[in-house]
Amino acid sequence: MNTSKPAEAVDDDDGTSPATAVAATMTAMPAKAGFRWKLAASIAVIVVGLALGLGLGLGLGLSSTSYGTSTTVYTDDPGAACGGAFLTDIYNTLDGLSLDLKWFPVAIAQNMAQPLTCDSADEATGTGSPSITGAGYQNVLHAYCAQCIQFTSDAGATAGALVMDTCPHDGNEEWCPMGGTTNTYGYYNHLDFFGPVASDVTDVIGTDNPTGTIELVACPDEIISAITELADADNAASNPVCTFYYQPGVGPWQGSPGMDVFGCSQCS
């Protein structure tokens, strides 16, 4: 992971309560002026409401589907939480596609993956697979393996993110929260973008670990087809997508929940 930088009301009081002042003003106004004043006040309330709804950044859900996030980049590839996949192979496959966005395999914060599932699940260490059901944490975008996310940085850069790994809180406390909490920089959500070298990612989303927003999107058919072909999960030969287990004569290779879209069976 790279190292980043984090991101921040005026009170007037003349002795008259706002309610008293408004009532006095409206009483003294002619009907037309009163109407205009009420219209302006209504517009102001709407504008303020929208501003609050945007959450002004830090980690808050910007709408029912869009959430604030921090980001980092990683390059190590020992085998991912999703099916034990090897992300260099996933990256190279995505890189070979001609799509509107540049796509990357990503690790999602433990917050976003919880509760963790399958035999290796351990919330204390952050091991296991993301669950399909989710923990229902407020302001957290729950996601699981093989789902697609679109990231838009605060500077306007966009990238696609294919969920293939988790970022455990243990050992990554600065960036990757768990249990519905925020990270050091106030974000509930975090994406750790994978690239064989860091510049593969930073040339697209920007340097200095950009912040921005994320939302779930439908995975392009091209991605599903390409990763399914890479997996070839019914073949007894090992593959770089779903690696957990293969029973000869039964198949297919086992991956994590959600990876059935790639032809893998699913651990539980």
C-alpha positions as CSV (number, residue, x, y, z in Angstrom):
1,M,0.0,0.0,0.0
2,N,1.0,3.6,-0.6
3,T,1.0,6.3,2.1
4,S,-1.6,9.0,1.8
5,K,-2.9,12.2,3.2
6,P,-6.3,12.6,4.9
7,A,-9.0,15.2,4.3
8,E,-12.7,19.4,7.0
9,A,-20.4,26.6,10.7
10,V,-21.0,30.0,11.8
11,D,-23.4,30.9,14.5
12,D,-25.1,34.2,14.6
13,D,-27.0,35.2,17.7
14,D,-28.6,38.6,18.1
15,G,-30.9,37.5,20.9
16,T,-33.9,36.9,18.7
17,S,-34.9,33.3,18.0
18,P,-35.0,32.3,14.3
19,A,-38.7,31.3,14.7
20,T,-39.6,34.7,16.2
21,A,-37.7,36.6,13.5
22,V,-39.3,34.6,10.7
23,A,-42.8,35.1,12.1
24,A,-42.2,38.8,12.5
25,T,-40.9,39.2,9.0
26,M,-43.8,37.3,7.4
27,T,-46.3,39.3,9.3
28,A,-44.9,42.6,8.1
29,M,-44.7,41.4,4.4
30,P,-47.3,42.1,1.7
31,A,-48.8,38.9,0.3
32,K,-46.6,38.8,-2.9
33,A,-43.5,39.5,-1.0
34,G,-44.4,36.9,1.5
35,F,-44.9,34.4,-1.3
36,R,-41.5,35.2,-2.8
37,W,-39.9,34.9,0.6
38,K,-41.4,31.5,1.3
39,L,-40.4,30.3,-2.2
40,A,-36.8,31.4,-1.6
41,A,-36.8,29.8,1.8
42,S,-38.1,26.6,0.3
43,I,-35.4,26.6,-2.3
44,A,-32.8,27.3,0.3
45,V,-34.0,24.3,2.4
46,I,-33.8,22.1,-0.7
47,V,-30.2,23.2,-1.5
48,V,-29.1,22.7,2.1
49,G,-30.7,19.3,2.1
50,L,-28.9,18.3,-1.0
51,A,-25.6,19.5,0.4
52,L,-26.2,17.4,3.5
53,G,-27.2,14.5,1.4
54,L,-23.9,14.6,-0.4
55,G,-22.3,14.0,2.9
56,L,-19.6,16.5,2.0
57,G,-17.2,13.7,1.4
58,L,-16.0,11.5,4.2
59,G,-17.2,7.9,3.9
60,L,-20.9,8.8,4.0
61,G,-23.3,7.2,1.5
62,L,-24.0,9.8,-1.1
63,S,-27.2,8.2,-2.2
64,S,-28.8,4.8,-1.9
65,T,-26.1,3.4,-4.3
66,S,-23.1,5.7,-4.1
67,Y,-20.6,5.9,-1.3
68,G,-17.5,7.8,-0.4
69,T,-14.2,5.8,-0.4
70,S,-10.5,6.0,0.1
71,T,-8.1,4.0,-2.1
72,T,-4.7,2.5,-2.1
73,V,-2.6,0.3,-4.5
74,Y,-1.0,-3.0,-3.9
75,T,1.2,-5.3,-6.1
76,D,1.8,-8.5,-4.1
77,D,0.0,-11.6,-5.5
78,P,0.1,-14.6,-3.1
79,G,-3.4,-15.7,-3.9
80,A,-6.6,-13.7,-3.3
81,A,-9.4,-14.2,-0.8
82,C,-11.8,-14.8,-3.7
83,G,-11.1,-18.4,-4.8
84,G,-7.4,-18.1,-4.1
85,A,-7.2,-16.3,-7.5
86,F,-3.9,-15.0,-8.8
87,L,-4.5,-11.4,-9.5
88,T,-1.7,-10.9,-12.1
89,D,-3.6,-13.3,-14.4
90,I,-6.9,-11.5,-13.7
91,Y,-5.3,-8.1,-14.3
92,N,-3.7,-9.3,-17.6
93,T,-7.1,-10.7,-18.8
94,L,-8.9,-7.4,-17.9
95,D,-6.1,-5.4,-19.5
96,G,-6.7,-7.2,-22.8
97,L,-10.3,-6.2,-23.1
98,S,-11.5,-3.1,-25.1
99,L,-14.0,-1.5,-22.7
100,D,-15.1,2.0,-21.9
101,L,-13.3,1.9,-18.5
102,K,-10.0,0.6,-17.5
103,W,-10.7,-2.4,-15.1
104,F,-8.7,-3.7,-12.2
105,P,-9.0,-6.5,-9.7
106,V,-9.5,-4.9,-6.3
107,A,-9.5,-5.9,-2.6
108,I,-12.4,-4.5,-0.6
109,A,-12.2,-3.4,3.0
110,Q,-13.2,-6.0,5.5
111,N,-16.1,-3.7,6.4
112,M,-17.5,-4.2,2.9
113,A,-17.0,-8.0,2.9
114,Q,-18.5,-8.8,6.3
115,P,-19.6,-11.2,7.5
116,L,-16.7,-13.4,6.2
117,T,-17.7,-16.9,5.2
118,C,-16.3,-20.4,4.2
119,D,-14.0,-22.7,6.2
120,S,-11.2,-20.2,6.6
121,A,-13.4,-17.4,7.9
122,D,-11.9,-15.6,10.9
123,E,-13.1,-12.0,11.6
124,A,-10.1,-11.4,13.9
125,T,-7.6,-12.0,11.1
126,G,-9.8,-11.0,8.2
127,T,-9.4,-14.3,6.4
128,G,-12.2,-16.0,4.6
129,S,-14.5,-15.0,1.7
130,P,-16.8,-12.1,1.4
131,S,-20.4,-13.1,2.1
132,I,-23.3,-12.5,-0.3
133,T,-25.7,-11.4,2.4
134,G,-23.7,-8.6,4.0
135,A,-23.8,-7.3,7.6
136,G,-26.0,-4.3,6.9
137,Y,-23.6,-1.7,8.2
138,Q,-24.7,1.9,7.6
139,N,-22.7,3.9,5.1
140,V,-20.9,0.8,3.9
141,L,-21.2,-0.6,0.4
142,H,-21.4,-4.4,0.8
143,A,-19.9,-6.3,-2.1
144,Y,-18.7,-9.8,-2.7
145,C,-16.5,-11.8,-5.1
146,A,-17.1,-11.3,-8.9
147,Q,-19.1,-8.1,-8.4
148,C,-18.2,-4.9,-10.3
149,I,-17.8,-1.5,-8.8
150,Q,-17.2,1.8,-10.6
151,F,-14.8,4.3,-8.9
152,T,-14.9,8.0,-9.6
153,S,-12.2,10.1,-8.0
154,D,-12.8,13.5,-6.6
155,A,-10.8,14.8,-9.6
156,G,-13.1,13.1,-12.0
157,A,-11.0,10.0,-13.0
158,T,-12.9,6.8,-13.4
159,A,-12.0,3.1,-13.3
160,G,-13.7,-0.2,-13.1
161,A,-13.1,-2.6,-10.1
162,L,-13.7,-6.3,-10.1
163,V,-14.0,-7.6,-6.6
164,M,-11.4,-10.4,-6.2
165,D,-9.9,-9.9,-2.7
166,T,-10.3,-8.5,0.7
167,C,-8.3,-6.0,2.7
168,P,-8.3,-7.3,6.3
169,H,-8.4,-4.8,9.1
170,D,-5.7,-6.8,10.9
171,G,-2.4,-5.3,9.7
172,N,-4.1,-2.6,7.6
173,E,-5.8,-0.7,10.4
174,E,-5.0,2.7,8.8
175,W,-7.0,2.0,5.7
176,C,-9.3,-1.0,6.0
177,P,-12.0,-0.8,8.6
178,M,-14.2,-3.5,10.0
179,G,-17.3,-3.8,12.1
180,G,-19.1,-0.8,10.6
181,T,-16.4,1.7,11.7
182,T,-14.3,4.2,9.7
183,N,-10.6,4.1,8.8
184,T,-8.1,6.7,9.9
185,Y,-9.3,9.1,7.3
186,G,-13.0,8.9,8.1
187,Y,-14.0,6.5,5.4
188,Y,-16.3,3.5,5.9
189,N,-15.3,2.1,2.5
190,H,-11.9,1.4,0.9
191,L,-10.7,-0.1,-2.4
192,D,-7.2,-1.5,-2.7
193,F,-6.4,-1.6,-6.5
194,F,-4.2,-4.3,-7.7
195,G,-1.6,-3.8,-10.5
196,P,1.6,-5.7,-11.3
197,V,3.3,-2.4,-10.8
198,A,1.8,0.6,-9.0
199,S,1.9,2.9,-12.0
200,D,-0.5,0.5,-13.8
201,V,-3.1,1.9,-11.4
202,T,-1.9,5.4,-10.6
203,D,-1.7,6.3,-14.3
204,V,-5.4,5.8,-14.4
205,I,-6.9,6.9,-11.0
206,G,-4.2,9.3,-10.0
207,T,-1.4,9.4,-7.4
208,D,-1.5,10.0,-3.6
209,N,-4.3,7.5,-3.0
210,P,-7.2,9.5,-4.4
211,T,-10.6,9.6,-2.6
212,G,-13.9,9.6,-4.4
213,T,-17.1,7.6,-4.7
214,I,-18.1,4.0,-5.6
215,E,-21.2,2.3,-6.7
216,L,-22.1,-1.2,-7.8
217,V,-22.6,-1.6,-11.5
218,A,-23.4,-4.6,-13.8
219,C,-20.3,-6.4,-14.8
220,P,-19.7,-6.1,-18.6
221,D,-20.4,-9.4,-20.4
222,E,-16.9,-9.3,-21.8
223,I,-15.5,-9.5,-18.3
224,I,-17.7,-12.4,-17.3
225,S,-16.8,-14.3,-20.5
226,A,-13.1,-13.6,-20.3
227,I,-12.7,-14.6,-16.6
228,T,-14.9,-17.7,-17.2
229,E,-12.6,-18.7,-20.1
230,L,-9.5,-18.1,-17.9
231,A,-11.0,-20.3,-15.1
232,D,-12.0,-23.2,-17.3
233,A,-13.3,-24.5,-14.0
234,D,-14.5,-27.9,-15.3
235,N,-11.0,-28.8,-16.4
236,A,-9.1,-30.9,-13.9
237,A,-6.0,-28.9,-14.6
238,S,-5.4,-26.1,-12.1
239,N,-6.4,-22.5,-13.0
240,P,-5.7,-19.0,-11.7
241,V,-9.3,-18.1,-10.9
242,C,-10.8,-20.7,-8.5
243,T,-8.3,-22.8,-6.8
244,F,-9.8,-24.0,-3.5
245,Y,-10.7,-27.6,-4.3
246,Y,-11.4,-30.0,-7.2
247,Q,-12.9,-33.4,-6.8
248,P,-11.9,-35.6,-9.8
249,G,-14.8,-36.7,-11.9
250,V,-17.1,-34.2,-10.1
251,G,-15.8,-30.7,-10.5
252,P,-15.9,-27.8,-11.1
253,W,-13.1,-26.1,-9.2
254,Q,-14.3,-24.4,-6.1
255,G,-14.1,-20.7,-5.5
256,S,-15.9,-18.2,-3.2
257,P,-19.5,-17.2,-3.1
258,G,-20.4,-15.2,-6.2
259,M,-17.8,-16.9,-8.4
260,D,-20.4,-19.2,-9.9
261,V,-20.7,-16.6,-12.6
262,F,-17.2,-17.7,-13.7
263,G,-18.3,-21.4,-13.7
264,C,-16.7,-22.2,-10.3
265,S,-18.5,-24.0,-7.5
266,Q,-18.8,-22.0,-4.2
267,C,-17.5,-22.6,-0.8
268,S,-19.8,-22.2,2.2
